[in-house]
Amino acid sequence: MSVLLLRLAGPLQSWGSSARFTRRTTENAPTKSGVVGLLAAAQGRRRDADLSDLAALEFGVRIDQPGSRLRDFHTAHHSDTLKSMPLSERFYLADAVFVAGVSGEAGLVQRLYEALLEPVFLPYLGRRSCPPSRPVTIAEPLEGELEHVLREARWEASAWYRDKRTASFRRRGQEPPDDVRLDLLLDSPADPDRLPDISLRDLPMSFDPRHRRYGLRGVRTTETRVPIEPEARPSSPPPPHEPTSLLTPVTPRAD
C-alpha cells in the first residue's frame, strides 16, 4: 500500500467529532472526517461530491506536540439584520503538531499528494479560521504499512518545544533521553473478538450541508518511540517583514 504523511501544525486547530449547536468541542487529535475534508478541498471536490474513495483510506495520526486547550467565548450577529446569534463556546488546540497518514491505492494517494502541492481550496486545520503554519506535505508517498511509516517518521515538534523538553530533564539533573514517547491513534478494523479502544463518529459519508452524515469509526491507541534529532535552525536571521509596505500609499489631499 502507498502512504501519504501530512504535517498538521498551526497556531490553532480544532477537530470536532461531536461538536453541535452552541458548544463546539475539539478532540485531542485530528479526526478522519477533518483530514478527509482537507484532502477533498485540495482536490477541489464540492461538498455534495462522492467521498467513498477517501473514506475508505486507512487513517492514523501521531501526536508529536499535544498543545494546550483554548476556550473562546464566541459572539456573532447576522450581517443583514444585525440580530444577535446564539452565544457559543468554541474550543481549540493551541500550538499543537501532528503527523497524520492515509494509506490506500497508489494512484489515488499520488493524486492527493499532487493536489496538496497546488490545492484548489486552501487547506485548514479543522475550521476555516485555523490555517496551517507549515507545509502540509512532508514527503512524496511511501510504500509500506501505515503504522510502520508513522512509527518511522521523524519527530516534527517545534524547536521551542524540543528545547522545553530537554530543559525539563536538565533542571532535574538528568541527561535528556535519546528518544521521545508519542501517542499513536490508528484505525481499528472490525473484529468481533476485540473491541476498539475508542469509537468516534468521524467517518465521513457526506459533507452536503443539507444533510451531513458521519459513521462510527473504531480507533486503536498505542505508543511509539521516536529519536530526538536536533531541529535544523536557519544559519542567518530571517529577512525583515513589513506587510504594510505592500499597501498603496494614500496621497494627502491638498487643501
C-alpha positions in Angstrom: 0.0 0.0 0.0 1.0 3.6 -0.5 1.2 6.0 2.4 0.9 9.8 2.4 2.1 11.6 5.5 0.7 15.0 6.5 2.2 17.6 8.9 -0.6 19.3 10.7 0.8 22.3 12.6 -0.6 25.7 13.3 -1.3 28.3 16.0 -4.8 26.9 16.4 -6.5 23.7 15.4 -10.0 22.3 16.1 -11.1 18.7 15.3 -14.7 18.2 16.4 -16.4 14.8 16.2 -19.4 15.6 18.3 -19.5 19.4 18.2 -23.0 20.6 17.8 -25.0 23.8 18.4 -23.6 26.2 20.9 -20.8 24.0 22.3 -18.1 23.3 19.7 -15.6 21.0 21.2 -12.4 19.5 19.8 -10.8 16.1 20.1 -7.2 15.8 21.2 -6.0 14.8 17.8 -7.1 15.3 14.2 -10.3 13.3 13.1 -10.6 11.3 10.0 -13.5 13.5 8.8 -11.4 16.6 9.2 -8.4 15.2 7.3 -10.6 13.8 4.6 -12.2 17.2 4.3 -8.8 18.8 3.9 -7.9 16.3 1.1 -11.2 16.7 -0.7 -10.8 20.5 -0.6 -7.3 20.3 -2.0 -8.7 18.3 -4.9 -11.5 20.8 -5.4 -14.3 18.4 -4.6 -17.6 20.1 -3.8 -19.5 19.4 -0.6 -22.0 17.2 -2.3 -19.3 15.1 -4.1 -18.8 11.4 -3.5 -16.4 10.7 -0.7 -16.4 6.9 -0.7 -12.8 6.5 -2.0 -11.4 8.9 0.6 -13.4 7.5 3.4 -12.1 4.0 2.6 -8.4 5.2 3.1 -6.8 3.8 6.2 -6.1 6.6 8.7 -3.7 7.1 11.6 -2.3 10.1 13.5 0.7 10.6 15.8 0.7 13.3 18.5 4.1 15.0 18.1 3.2 18.1 20.2 0.0 17.9 22.1 -0.5 21.6 22.5 -2.9 23.2 25.0 -6.7 23.5 25.0 -8.1 27.0 24.5 -11.7 28.2 25.0 -13.3 31.0 23.0 -16.5 32.7 24.2 -18.0 33.4 20.8 -20.4 36.2 19.9 -21.8 36.9 16.4 -24.7 38.6 14.6 -26.4 38.4 11.3 -24.9 40.9 8.8 -28.2 41.9 7.2 -30.4 42.4 10.2 -27.7 42.9 12.9 -29.8 40.5 15.0 -27.6 38.6 17.6 -26.9 35.0 17.0 -26.8 32.5 20.0 -23.8 32.7 22.2 -21.4 29.8 21.8 -18.3 28.2 23.3 -15.6 27.1 20.8 -12.6 25.0 21.8 -9.2 24.9 20.1 -5.8 23.2 20.4 -3.1 25.9 20.6 0.5 25.2 19.4 -0.1 21.5 18.5 1.7 19.5 15.9 0.5 16.2 14.5 1.8 13.7 11.8 -1.3 12.2 10.1 -1.2 9.5 7.5 -3.5 7.9 5.0 -2.9 4.7 3.2 -4.5 3.3 0.1 -4.2 2.5 -3.7 -1.0 4.1 -5.1 -2.7 6.1 -7.8 -5.2 7.8 -5.5 -2.6 8.6 -2.9 -0.3 10.1 -5.6 -3.2 12.3 -6.8 -3.8 13.5 -3.2 -0.1 14.4 -2.8 -0.1 16.4 -6.0 -3.4 18.2 -5.0 -1.8 19.3 -1.7 1.1 20.9 -3.6 -1.4 23.0 -5.6 -4.7 22.9 -3.7 -7.9 24.1 -5.4 -9.2 25.3 -2.0 -6.8 26.2 0.7 -6.3 23.7 3.5 -7.2 24.4 7.1 -6.9 22.5 10.3 -10.5 21.6 11.2 -12.0 25.1 10.8 -11.6 27.8 8.3 -10.1 30.1 10.9 -7.2 27.6 11.5 -4.7 27.8 8.7 -1.5 25.7 8.8 1.7 27.4 9.7 4.0 24.9 7.9 3.7 22.9 4.6 1.2 20.1 5.0 3.1 17.7 2.9 6.2 16.1 4.4 7.5 13.9 1.5 6.3 12.0 -1.5 4.1 8.9 -0.9 5.9 6.0 0.6 5.4 2.3 0.2 4.7 0.3 3.3 2.2 -0.3 6.1 0.7 2.8 7.6 1.6 2.0 11.2 5.2 1.3 10.4 5.6 4.5 8.3 4.1 6.6 11.2 6.5 5.0 13.7 9.5 5.7 11.5 8.6 9.3 10.6 10.9 12.0 12.2 9.7 14.0 15.1 8.0 17.2 13.8 7.7 19.1 17.1 8.6 22.8 17.1 12.2 23.8 18.1 10.9 25.6 21.3 9.0 22.5 22.4 12.1 20.4 21.9 14.2 22.8 23.9 11.5 22.8 26.6 11.5 19.0 26.9 15.3 19.0 27.1 15.4 21.7 29.7 13.0 19.9 32.0 15.3 17.0 32.3 18.4 19.2 32.9 16.6 21.1 35.7 16.2 17.8 37.5 19.9 17.0 37.0 19.2 14.3 34.4 20.5 13.7 31.0 17.9 14.1 28.3 16.8 10.8 26.7 17.8 9.8 23.1 14.1 9.3 22.1 10.6 10.6 22.9 7.5 8.6 23.6 4.5 9.6 21.4 0.8 8.5 21.3 -0.4 6.8 18.1 -4.0 6.5 17.1 -4.9 4.0 14.3 -8.0 2.7 12.5 -9.2 -0.4 14.3 -10.6 -3.0 11.9 -13.9 -4.5 12.7 -13.2 -7.6 14.9 -16.0 -9.2 16.9 -13.3 -10.6 19.3 -11.7 -7.3 20.1 -13.5 -4.0 20.8 -11.8 -0.7 19.7 -10.2 1.4 22.4 -12.2 4.4 21.3 -15.2 4.9 19.0 -15.7 8.2 17.2 -18.4 9.3 14.9 -16.0 10.9 12.4 -16.2 8.6 9.3 -17.4 11.0 6.6 -20.3 9.8 4.5 -21.4 13.2 3.1 -20.3 16.8 3.6 -23.5 18.1 1.9 -24.6 21.0 4.2 -28.3 19.9 3.6 -27.6 16.6 5.3 -24.2 15.9 6.7 -23.7 12.3 7.6 -20.9 10.5 9.6 -20.5 6.9 10.6 -18.8 5.3 13.6 -15.1 4.5 13.4 -13.1 2.3 15.8 -9.7 3.7 17.0 -6.8 1.7 18.4 -4.5 3.6 20.7 -0.8 2.7 21.2 2.6 4.3 21.7 5.8 4.7 19.7 9.3 6.0 20.5 11.0 8.4 18.0 14.6 9.5 18.1 15.2 13.1 19.2 17.0 14.7 16.3 18.3 18.3 16.5 15.9 20.7 14.8 17.5 22.3 11.7 17.8 26.0 12.5 18.5 28.8 10.0 22.1 30.0 9.8 21.1 33.6 9.4 18.2 35.6 10.8 15.0 35.9 8.7 14.7 39.0 6.5 12.6 41.9 7.9 8.9 41.5 7.3 6.8 44.6 6.9 3.4 43.6 5.3 2.1 47.2 5.3 4.8 48.2 2.7 2.7 46.4 0.1 -0.3 48.7 0.6 -0.8 51.5 -1.8 0.1 54.8 -0.1 -2.6 57.4 0.2 -1.6 60.8 -1.2 -2.7 63.6 1.2 -5.3 65.9 -0.4 -4.1 69.5 -0.8 -6.4 71.9 1.0 
